[in-house]
């Protein structure tokens, strides 16, 4: 009941009401699918019956049309007024009588386009531009070919054709041709197996098309007729008459079918369609109807959507009521559950804190005794044997200052607790263990270590340690360094081995973050044997004062590297002495050279105390050296700027002095001519002589425009001694001579 109800009202809903709702949903879905399939089948059957009825009506219309044509052909054949056309030559004067008679027969049946009578030599055609046509020059060559192939085209055959318009009345844009069905009627007596007399009735194809349109208008339904070879024998909205459709799969399926009628679903012109076909009773034709499948099922789909909407509404109401009932059932026990949970959490928290306090006191206390220690371990459910072999492991969170900046105190506690759970769970694969939070970035792990191997040679232990580091980094997004102490027996030695392992953990300073430290792999020299390299320090400071930063960095690295094997205290002392010396050098640079450096001794020392690796310490010093170098360079550049400014002022003041030169300027600013030349060109991108000439030319140009003094006088006042040199330089700069410039011809 607790699992069922006590979590939340939602859990109660999930366990009691949700199964019933799921069953109902599945029942509705299965019923809907069954009903949809049955409804679809019923609708398809209805559509098939409806379309089959339409096609049979069209088929009957075609049969009636061709039966009427047969009767008309027989009437013409046996009529005495037209029989002369078969057996004797007719005088031209008699043509009008026979033409009127044939026109009368044709007018009785408006679906007949024309009547053709053949007597082995001539064709008589009504209506036509000419009543009589010799066989050899008859425009309808197709009928001549047909009459010559009596084996293929029997009497009473119907042949779909496209014939020339002999009436001259057609203007339907088809180039003087008409689509017709030619009904053939032959005499019963043949000469040498050839047809000697025939009546051909050409029936309008449009008559059949009108009949089809009466059944297919107003929707997307297509109705057309094909013959036994798949040839289209009615003009369709997509294809012309006599178009070969046998290459389309659904047409081939219809032609192969032995059924007189049928229906199936197929793709027609990339549209999913429902196809119905019927075979003609008299002619060897197939009447085909095509309608998009979606038009048939759209009403069912609409009904399905409406049904699903209704079902969703019902389900929503059911779920809402179920949740409401679940919450009402949950209310009576809610207060009790909250109180019970709070008491349980409080009890667990008190118990956990007591165990942590007890274990932390054992680690930090140097006066631990074994009196009643087993009972205490049992009472607090410490998962260790206090008198057996133990192994202490120190775990430190890497980059702890960043860790504190990213997370507040509560979050840090949660993350630390999570890492302790990971550590304990992984070590539990082999060892009984307890994790102890002793504050800051430290976690202590105690193991009952019964293996015979040294920890540094125990591959299984090493694999567990690597797994812990990877898991903490993967799941908690921070890294840890691990220091493995020595194996000892009894908790009374716990504090001693804690202090030893704690001292070893500082070797992360040398090995870097996420390291694993074993005591067997660390060699610590006697700190009393360490001698601080005063001479190296002096050389480093001299390089610093001279601005040789690469040498300074190299010497600093050697001094620090030399202290690494003597323990943390020696390293700290070495770094502090270096920092004091560098601080004194910075004061000297500030006093002598007025160099401003963003540096504070106390701030630098505070940052140093937060460093975790020697690489960070070196990086701090290197950054300080780079800042000093940058300020020295800026000071040099400032000095150079003043020299350049002074040189420019002298040039502008003494340009009229023809003896003004690089050597004279170097003497005035007290530096060598070559150095001044390089310095000036580097800053102004122009030589000093060119700069002097430019100033003089500007003055000459001003005098030429502002005064009417002679050119020689202007030249002297501008500082030039040589007339040719002045003219050459002026024309080079301004493109004209001084006279031309004064006259306004400057370019």
Protein Blocks (a to p, Z undefined) as FASTA:
>chain_A
ZZmmmmpmmlmmmmmmmmmmmmmmmmmmmmmmmmmmmmmmmmmmmmmmmmmmmmmmmmmm
mmmmmmmmmmmmmmmmmpmklmmmmmmccdfklmmmmmmmmmmmmmmpmmbmbdcddehj
accddddfblbdcfklgfblmlmmmmmmmmlmcghiacddddddfkopacghnoopacdd
ddddddfbdgehiafbdcdddddfklmmmmmmmmmgoiabdcddddfkopafbdcfkbce
hiafklpmklmmmmmpmbfbdcddddeehiacdddddddfkbccdddddddfklmmmmmm
mmmmmmmmmmmmmmmmmmmmmmmmmmmmmmmmmmmmmmmmmmmmmmmmmmmmmmmmmmmm
mmmpckbcfehklmmmmmnopabdfkbccdddddddehkllmmmmpcfklmmmmmmmmmm
mmmmmmmmmpccddddebjjbdcdddddfbfbdfklmmklmmmmmmmmmmmmmmnopacd
dddddddehjklmmmmmmmmmmmmmmmmmnoghiacdfklpccddfklpccdfklmmmmm
mmmmnopaklmmmmmmmmmmmmmmnojklmmmmmmmmmmmmmmmmmmmmmmnopacdddf
klmmmmmmmpcbfklmmmmmmmmmmmmmmmmmmmmmmmmmmmmmmmmmmmmmmmmpmkbc
fklmmmmnopafklmmmmmmmmnopafklmmmmmmmmmmmmmmmmpccdfklmmmmnopa
blklmmmmmmmmnopafklmmnopaZZ
